[in-house]
Amino acid sequence: MDKYYDLHIHSCLSPCADDDMTPANICAMAKLAGLEIVALTDHNSCGNVRVFCDRADKQGLIGVPGMELTAREEIHVVCLFPDCDNAERFSDYVSARLPDIANKPRIFGNQFFIGDGDEPRGEEPRLLLNAADIGVYDVAALAAGYGGIAFPAHIDRDAFSLLTVLGMWDDGLGFTLAECRGELRSPALPADTPVLTNSDAHRLDAIPDARRTLPVAAPTAKAVIDALKAL
């Protein structure tokens, strides 16, 4: 069955996202937009995925736990997982490899962890926008080790993009998918590489109306991961 998706959305744990990007608000807006599969992909943390997936389930959505990892080379990679346990274990691995640089909320924005009542329950003290000490050539295999899948984010951007930083697509990276924000396909991307179009929403009004679908065999995050692996 084909389901409308958006697999790259940030909550208020990402300092560059609005404070009203709480799990409940995201899921409510996604439901209004007609989306059926939504992934939470905060910068370098899965700290809000469990509450998010619970809210998604209450809205009748398929919630996918994820992260937008910043690799050592300053390349953004979306990592998605079949369940919250694996996502949180991956998050612990990444957290241990983040630099100990404090966030400055007045400059970069707040980094709120959200509780079951959709209220702030604390803040991440370290700035989540920094690169983790994880090489981009290791990310695909690392995510797979937690049952997940990884793909380079917004390769059509001028910053934090695989093609901008490396200047090429290398099969040795192990990625089988790519993400674009727009409709144009880069000539540097192999013609047979599947492309996902996601919003990378940091604001509620940036969550798009349903347009693109993914064939999934069951209404679960694992089925979404399986579908992505089969593309």
N, C-alpha and C positions, 0 to 999 in steps of 0.2 A: 504494500500500500504506500502511495506517495504522500509525504507529509511536508508541509511548508516549514522551512527552517531559517534560523539565524544562529550561527555557531560562534559568534564573537561579540560578546556584550560585557561591559564593565559595570561593576557595582561601586558603591561609595568606598570600598576598600582601596580602589585605585585612586591615587591622589589627583589625577587629571579628570576624574569623573565627578559629576554633580553629587552633592550630599543627598539629594532625594532619589538617587539610584539605589534604593533598597531592594532586597529580593522580592518583597511583596509588590512594590511599585513596578518593578521590571516585569514580573509575571503578569500583573494586571494589564499593563500596556501591551505586552506581547499577545495576550488573549484578545484584546480589542483589535489589534492589528491583523488577527487571523493566523498568527503563527502557531505551529503545533510542536515544533522542536526548538528549544532554546538552550544555549550553552552560556554559562558564566565563566569568563576568562579574564580575571583580574591580573594585574601585573605581578608576576613572581610570587603569587600566593593563591592558595585554595581555601583561605580562611572563612569565606562565606558560602562555600558550595553546599554544605549540608542543609543550612537553612533555605538556601535557594531551591534545592531539589525538592524539599518538602513543600515549599510554596508552589512550585511548578505542578507537583502532583495534585495539590488542592485545586488548582485552576484547570486540571485536565490536560496539562502540557507534559511533554517529555522533557525533563530537565537533565542536562548533560553537565557533569562537573568538569571544569577545565581550568586552564591558566594560559596567559600570554607570557611566555618566558622570554626574557632578554638574555640572549647568549653572550658569551665573552666578547664576541666580535661586534656587539651592539646590533644584532639582528633579532627581530621579534619573531617568535615561533609560537603558534597556537598548539597547545597540547590538550587533548581530550581523553577522558577516562570512562570506563564502564560503570564505575560506582564511586561513592564518596570515600570509601576506605582507601582505595588505590590512589585516588586524587590527593588525599591528605598525606599519605606516605610519600608521594612524589613531592608534595609541597614541603615536607620536612627535609627532604634531600636538597631541594633548591635553597631553602632557608639557611641551611648550614654552609652554603656557598655564596651567600650575599655579603657584600662589604658592610661593616659596622659603621654606617654613616646615618646619622639621625635625620629624620624628616623635619622639615620646617614648614608646618601647615600654612603659615601666612604666605609663604612663597609658592609651595608646591601643591597645597591642598590637604584636606583631611584624609585619613586612612582608617575608616571605621569598620570594626567588626560588628555584625548585626546579630541580635538575639532572636529567640523564637517569636517574640512579640513585634518584630520589625523595628526594634529600638537599638541604638548604639549600646554595645556592651564592652567597649574598650577600643583602643587604637593601636595600630602597629607602629612601634616607635622608629623603626628603621625605614629609610626612604626606599620604596619598592620600585622606583624607576631605574635604579642602578642595574648594571649587568651582573649576572651571576657568573661564578667561575666554572662555567660549563661551556665547552666548545660546541659550535654549531654542528660540527661533524659527528658529535656524540648524541645529539638530541633525539633523533628518530629511534635509535636503538634503546635509549634510556626510557623514553615514553612507552615503547613496546614492552619493556620489562615490567611495567606496571599495568599491562593489559590495554594500553592506550594507543593512540595514533597522534602524530605530530605533522604539521605542515607549515611552511613559511607564511607569515602574515603579510597582507597588503603589499605584494611584490610590485604593485604599480605606484607605490609611494616613493618620494625622493629621500626619505629618511627611515632608518631602522628596517630597511628592506633587504632581503637576500640579494637581489639583483643589483641594488645600488651599492652595497658594501663589497660583495664579491665580484660583481661585474659579469657573472655567468651563472648558469644552472649546471651543477655538477651531480651526476648520478651517484657519485660516491657519498653524497650526503645522506642517502637512504630515504629521501622524501618521495612519496608517490602521488602527492596532491600539492596544489598551491592555492593561495587565496588572493583574490583581487577585490578591490572595493568598487571599481568601475567595470565597464563592459569591454574595454580594449584589452586585447591579449598581447603581451610583450613578445616580440620576435625572438627574444633570448630564451623563451620557455619552449621546451620540446612540444611539438604539435600533438603528441599523444598523451600529454599530462593533463589529467582532469583538473578543472578549476572551480573552486567554490567562490561565490560572491556573498560576503557577509557585511554587516553594517559597521562593526567596530564602534558600536554606540557607547557614548559617554554621557548622553543626556536622554531623558525620556522621550523627547520629541525626535530623537534620531533613530529610534526603533522603527524599522520600516514596515509598511504594509506587506502582507504575504505575497511573494512573487515566485520564489524558486522552491523546488521540491527535491526531496531525497527519498528513494525507495527503501522502506524499512520493513522487516518481517514481523516485528512486535513492538509494542509501545514502551520500550526500555532504552536506557542509555547504551547498554551493551549492543542492542540491535543497531543503534545509530553507528557505533564504532565499527561493527561488522559491515554495515552498508558502505561506510567510507573506505574500508579496506578493500571492498569488492569493486570499487569504481575503476 
